[in-house]
Amino acid sequence: MTGKGSVNHNSRKFHAKNTDPERSYLNVEYCNENIKDVYHELFDEALARYNEKQTRNDRRIDDYYEKIRAGKQEKPFHEIILQIGDRDTMGAETEEGRLAAKILGEYMQDFQRKNPTLRVFSAHLHMDEATPHLHIDFVPYTTGSKRGLDTRVSLKQALSALGFKGGTRRETELNQWVVAEKQQLASIMLEHGIEWAQKGTHEKHLSLLDFEKQERAKEVSALEKQKAELEEHNVIMQEVNAKYLDQLENVEKDIFSAQESREKADKQAEQAKKMAAQYEKKLTEIAPMVKEMERFAEKYTADPEEVLPEAGTLETGKSYREKKAKPLIKKIVTVLRSIYRAYLDLARRFSDMQRSYERAWSKVNSLTDRVEELWNENRALKERLGDFNRVERVLGRDTVKSIVQKEKSLEEVQRMQKQRQKRKIDRGER
């Protein structure tokens, strides 16, 4: 059956008169989330998209949970209560009651998987009352809505997505779903040797034709969902293809760029080698001249007194010294000093040329290293392109696409989980 639901009662934050607190430790809490956190998880992104489209402030929604709670169209959540037998046949303190609790536990384990559009946030098995029974509280929601939020609360649409279509006034989507859930519980009971007697129920059960129609509707819904997933998969594959084509083009551009850089570096290295050879040739030509100049300067830069000839027999020393020797020596010294200055200038130029030569060779070595780096980079890029082509040849293009899609789906799930965790932390800090 369905009920209004009291989460505080279900979690035993308070005890009613019909509970035995001494047996509450036997209760099982399958989950107990804050419903507002669940609303944030389900509807925050859709709410942001909805508000972004609104041009009037009075149409914006600040708190979706409060809007639903205060409204009359939908309930914030729904509850289903399931019980096997009564206090006479399945008393909570009897062996039969413990078997009933086990069956209800098995039913609960598969509930969320079979009802993906009913987000369970609270589920409790009570063993501290007369008969074991299960409370399941859930938020029904639908996606892809054209009205209001694209993801919103809707019991009718949530059950419709599960294959339950409204018929007569008696056979609403909710009634059909409840009957189907009871039949699911009955099948588990039968596995444990318990047959559903269906006593005390006034609900009209589905005829064989209605049941088959319901099953076909479920199949159609599943096929439509599969079709939508395939269409989405196809779009993603096209994006992946475009992405990999872009990557291949980028690799080819990188290879071409690396080749151009290598050729440019080769030319620069060749020019540097030629320049260094020219410097070396000039140094070879200048070196003998420098050595000769050094020898000449060393020979003629001594004190003039040491190179003067002796005076003749008929000429006085003073006359010889003043008229011949000193003028000659002064000219020689003047010439030698000019030569020495030229030598110093030539030596400086020789030293500068040596440094230029060393710099040229240093540049040659640097360019040679850069050329080697570019060769290695070019080789790595070619290997990367070759590996990608080999993977496609061995696994096939479709398999590679499938692997990429699975990896992207996993990354998307992880991203959404991180976002949810971050939102929970942010709300906790507020």
C-alpha positions in Angstrom: 0.0 0.0 0.0 1.0 3.6 -0.3 1.0 6.2 2.5 1.9 9.9 3.3 5.2 8.9 4.8 6.9 10.1 8.0 10.6 9.9 7.7 11.2 10.8 11.3 8.9 8.0 12.4 10.5 5.5 10.0 14.0 6.4 11.3 12.7 6.2 14.9 13.5 9.7 15.9 10.4 9.3 17.9 8.4 6.2 19.0 4.7 5.7 18.5 2.5 3.7 20.9 2.6 0.6 18.7 6.4 0.3 18.7 8.6 -1.6 21.2 11.8 0.4 21.7 13.6 -2.6 23.2 13.4 -4.3 19.8 14.3 -1.2 17.7 17.9 -2.4 17.4 16.5 -5.2 15.1 15.3 -2.6 12.6 17.2 -2.2 9.3 18.0 1.2 7.8 18.8 0.7 4.1 19.2 4.5 3.4 18.3 7.7 5.1 19.3 10.8 3.1 18.2 14.4 3.6 15.4 14.9 1.0 16.7 18.5 0.4 20.1 17.1 -0.6 18.4 14.7 -3.0 16.5 17.6 -4.5 19.7 19.4 -5.1 21.3 16.4 -6.7 18.3 15.8 -9.0 17.2 19.3 -9.9 19.9 21.9 -9.3 21.2 21.8 -12.9 17.8 21.8 -14.4 16.7 24.7 -12.1 19.7 26.8 -13.2 18.8 26.2 -16.9 15.2 27.2 -16.2 16.0 30.4 -14.3 18.5 31.4 -16.9 15.7 31.5 -19.5 13.4 33.6 -17.4 13.1 37.3 -18.2 10.8 38.1 -15.3 12.0 37.8 -11.7 8.6 36.6 -10.5 8.9 33.5 -12.7 12.3 32.5 -11.2 12.4 29.7 -8.7 14.7 30.1 -5.7 14.0 26.8 -3.9 12.5 24.0 -5.9 11.8 21.8 -2.9 9.9 24.6 -1.2 7.9 25.2 -4.3 6.8 21.6 -4.6 6.1 21.3 -0.9 3.9 24.4 -0.9 2.2 23.6 -4.2 -0.7 21.3 -4.9 0.2 19.6 -8.1 2.9 17.2 -6.8 4.0 15.8 -3.5 7.6 16.3 -2.4 7.9 12.5 -2.1 5.8 9.3 -2.0 6.0 6.2 0.2 5.1 2.5 -0.4 4.7 0.2 2.6 5.0 -3.6 2.1 4.1 -6.3 4.6 3.8 -10.1 4.5 1.0 -11.7 6.5 -0.2 -10.4 9.8 0.6 -10.7 13.5 -1.0 -14.2 13.6 0.9 -15.7 10.6 4.1 -13.6 10.5 4.6 -12.1 14.0 7.8 -10.1 14.3 9.2 -12.2 17.1 8.6 -15.6 15.4 10.6 -17.6 13.0 8.1 -16.9 10.3 8.5 -13.1 11.0 12.2 -13.4 10.5 11.7 -15.2 7.2 9.3 -12.3 6.2 12.1 -9.8 7.1 14.5 -11.7 4.9 12.1 -11.7 1.9 11.5 -8.0 2.3 15.2 -7.4 2.4 15.7 -9.3 -0.9 12.9 -7.3 -2.5 14.5 -4.0 -1.3 17.9 -4.8 -2.8 16.5 -4.8 -6.3 14.0 -1.9 -5.9 16.1 1.0 -7.1 17.4 -0.8 -10.1 14.0 -1.8 -11.3 12.6 1.7 -10.6 15.3 4.1 -11.8 12.9 7.1 -12.0 11.9 6.7 -8.4 14.8 8.1 -6.4 14.9 6.3 -3.0 16.2 8.5 -0.2 14.8 6.7 2.8 14.1 2.9 3.4 13.5 1.1 6.7 12.6 -2.4 7.7 10.7 -2.3 11.0 11.0 -5.3 13.4 9.8 -3.5 16.5 6.1 -3.6 15.7 3.7 -6.5 15.6 4.5 -7.6 12.0 7.7 -7.0 9.9 7.1 -4.3 7.2 9.1 -2.2 4.8 8.8 1.6 4.3 10.3 3.0 1.1 10.2 6.8 0.5 11.1 8.1 -2.9 11.1 11.2 -5.2 9.5 10.5 -8.6 11.0 12.5 -11.4 11.1 12.8 -15.2 13.7 14.1 -17.6 13.4 15.8 -21.0 10.3 17.7 -20.0 9.1 20.4 -22.4 7.2 22.2 -19.7 8.8 23.9 -16.7 12.1 22.4 -15.6 13.4 19.8 -18.1 14.0 17.5 -15.1 11.2 17.9 -12.6 9.0 16.1 -10.0 6.2 14.0 -11.7 4.8 10.7 -10.4 2.7 10.2 -13.5 5.6 10.7 -15.9 8.0 8.7 -13.7 5.7 5.7 -13.7 4.9 6.2 -17.4 8.7 5.9 -18.1 8.5 2.5 -16.3 5.8 1.3 -18.7 2.6 2.1 -16.7 0.0 4.0 -18.7 -3.2 5.4 -17.2 -6.4 3.6 -18.2 -9.6 3.6 -16.2 -10.1 5.7 -13.2 -9.4 2.7 -11.1 -6.4 1.6 -13.0 -4.2 4.7 -12.6 -0.5 4.5 -13.2 0.1 4.4 -9.4 -2.4 1.5 -8.9 -0.9 -0.5 -11.7 2.6 0.1 -10.4 1.6 -1.0 -6.8 0.0 -4.2 -8.1 3.2 -4.9 -10.2 5.4 -4.4 -7.1 3.2 -6.7 -5.0 3.5 -9.3 -7.8 7.3 -8.9 -7.7 7.2 -9.4 -3.9 5.0 -12.4 -4.4 7.5 -14.0 -6.8 10.2 -13.7 -4.1 7.9 -15.2 -1.5 7.2 -18.1 -3.8 11.0 -18.8 -4.0 10.9 -19.2 -0.2 7.8 -21.5 -0.3 5.2 -18.9 0.7 2.2 -18.3 -1.6 0.4 -15.0 -1.7 -3.1 -15.6 -0.5 -4.3 -12.1 -1.4 -6.7 -11.9 1.5 -8.3 -8.6 2.5 -7.5 -6.8 -0.7 -10.2 -5.0 -2.7 -7.9 -3.9 -5.5 -8.8 -5.1 -9.0 -5.9 -7.2 -10.3 -4.6 -7.0 -13.8 -6.1 -9.3 -16.4 -3.8 -11.4 -18.5 -4.4 -9.1 -21.5 -3.7 -6.0 -19.3 -0.6 -7.6 -17.9 0.7 -8.4 -21.4 -0.1 -4.8 -22.5 1.9 -3.5 -19.5 4.8 -5.8 -20.4 4.8 -4.6 -24.0 4.7 -1.0 -22.8 7.7 -1.7 -20.7 9.5 -3.2 -23.7 8.6 -0.3 -25.9 9.8 2.1 -23.2 13.1 0.2 -22.9 13.5 0.2 -26.7 12.8 3.9 -26.9 15.4 4.5 -24.2 17.9 2.3 -26.0 17.2 4.2 -29.2 17.8 7.5 -27.5 21.0 6.1 -26.0 22.1 4.9 -29.5 21.4 8.3 -31.0 23.3 10.0 -28.3 26.1 7.5 -28.8 26.1 8.2 -32.5 26.4 11.9 -31.8 29.3 11.3 -29.4 31.0 9.0 -31.9 30.8 11.8 -34.6 32.4 14.2 -32.1 35.1 11.6 -31.3 35.8 11.1 -35.0 36.1 14.8 -35.5 38.3 15.1 -32.4 40.6 12.3 -33.7 40.7 13.8 -37.2 41.7 17.1 -35.6 44.4 15.3 -33.5 45.8 13.6 -36.7 45.8 17.0 -38.5 47.6 18.5 -35.5 50.2 15.7 -35.5 50.8 16.2 -39.2 51.1 19.9 -38.7 53.6 19.3 -35.8 55.6 17.0 -38.0 55.7 19.5 -40.9 56.6 22.3 -38.4 59.4 20.2 -36.9 60.7 19.4 -40.4 60.7 23.1 -41.2 62.5 24.0 -37.9 65.0 21.3 -38.6 65.7 22.5 -42.1 66.1 26.1 -40.8 68.4 25.0 -38.1 70.5 23.0 -40.7 70.8 26.2 -42.8 71.8 28.2 -39.7 74.3 25.6 -38.7 75.8 25.5 -42.2 76.1 29.3 -42.3 77.8 29.3 -38.9 80.3 26.7 -40.0 81.1 28.7 -43.1 81.6 31.8 -41.0 83.8 29.9 -38.6 85.9 28.6 -41.5 86.4 32.2 -42.8 87.5 33.3 -39.3 89.9 30.4 -39.1 91.3 31.2 -42.6 91.9 34.9 -41.6 93.5 33.8 -38.4 95.9 31.5 -40.3 96.8 34.4 -42.6 97.4 36.9 -39.8 99.3 34.6 -37.4 102.7 34.7 -39.3 102.4 38.5 -39.6 101.8 38.9 -35.9 104.8 36.6 -35.1 107.1 38.6 -37.5 105.9 41.9 -36.0 106.6 40.6 -32.5 110.1 39.6 -33.6 110.8 42.9 -35.3 109.5 44.9 -32.3 111.6 42.9 -29.9 114.7 43.6 -32.0 114.4 47.3 -32.4 112.8 48.6 -29.2 116.1 48.4 -27.2 117.8 51.6 -25.9 119.4 53.6 -28.7 122.8 53.7 -26.8 123.1 49.9 -27.5 122.8 50.1 -31.3 124.9 53.2 -32.1 128.1 52.6 -34.2 131.5 53.7 -33.0 132.8 57.2 -34.2 135.4 57.5 -37.0 139.0 58.4 -36.4 138.8 61.9 -37.8 135.4 62.8 -36.3 134.9 63.8 -32.8 132.5 61.8 -30.7 130.4 64.8 -30.0 130.1 65.7 -33.6 129.2 62.2 -34.6 126.7 61.8 -31.8 124.9 65.0 -32.4 124.9 65.2 -36.1 124.5 61.6 -37.2 123.7 59.1 -34.5 121.0 60.9 -32.6 118.9 62.1 -35.6 119.1 58.6 -37.0 118.1 56.9 -33.8 115.2 59.3 -33.3 113.8 58.4 -36.7 114.2 54.7 -36.0 112.5 55.0 -32.6 109.6 57.0 -34.2 109.2 54.3 -36.9 109.4 51.6 -34.3 106.8 53.2 -32.1 104.4 53.5 -35.0 105.0 49.9 -35.9 104.5 48.9 -32.3 101.2 50.7 -32.1 100.2 49.0 -35.3 101.2 45.7 -33.7 99.1 46.4 -30.6 96.1 47.2 -32.8 96.7 44.1 -34.9 97.1 42.0 -31.7 93.8 43.3 -30.4 92.0 42.6 -33.7 93.5 39.1 -33.6 92.2 38.5 -30.1 88.7 39.8 -31.1 88.7 37.5 -34.1 89.6 34.6 -31.9 86.7 35.3 -29.6 84.3 35.7 -32.6 85.6 32.4 -33.9 84.9 30.7 -30.5 81.4 32.2 -30.4 80.8 31.0 -33.9 81.8 27.4 -33.0 79.7 27.7 -29.8 76.7 28.6 -32.0 77.4 25.8 -34.3 77.4 23.3 -31.4 74.2 24.8 -30.0 72.5 24.6 -33.4 73.7 21.0 -33.8 72.1 20.1 -30.5 68.9 21.8 -31.5 68.9 19.9 -34.8 69.3 16.6 -32.9 66.4 17.6 -30.6 64.2 18.3 -33.6 65.1 15.0 -35.2 64.2 13.2 -32.0 60.9 15.1 -31.7 60.1 14.4 -35.4 60.8 10.7 -34.8 58.6 10.6 -31.7 55.7 12.3 -33.6 56.0 9.8 -36.4 56.0 6.9 -34.0 52.9 8.3 -32.3 51.1 8.6 -35.6 52.2 5.1 -36.5 51.0 3.6 -33.2 47.6 5.2 -33.6 47.3 3.7 -37.1 48.4 0.3 -35.8 45.8 0.4 -33.0 43.1 1.1 -35.5 44.3 -1.7 -37.8 44.5 -4.3 -35.0 41.4 -3.4 -33.0 39.3 -1.9 -35.8 37.9 1.7 -35.9 34.6 0.7 -34.3 36.4 -1.0 -31.3 38.6 2.1 -30.8 35.5 4.3 -30.9 33.8 2.0 -28.3 36.8 2.1 -26.0 36.9 5.9 -26.2 33.2 6.2 -25.6 33.4 4.0 -22.4 36.3 6.0 -21.1 34.4 9.3 -21.7 31.3 7.9 -20.1 33.3 6.9 -17.0 35.0 10.3 -16.9 31.5 11.9 -17.1 30.2 9.8 -14.2 33.2 10.7 -12.1 32.8 14.3 -12.9 29.2 14.3 -11.9 30.0 12.5 -8.7 32.7 15.1 -7.8 30.2 17.9 -8.5 27.6 16.3 -6.2 30.2 15.8 -3.5 31.3 19.4 -3.9 27.7 20.6 -3.7 27.2 18.6 -0.5 30.3 20.1 1.0 29.4 23.6 0.0 25.9 23.2 1.5 27.5 21.8 4.6 29.7 24.8 5.0 26.8 27.2 4.5 
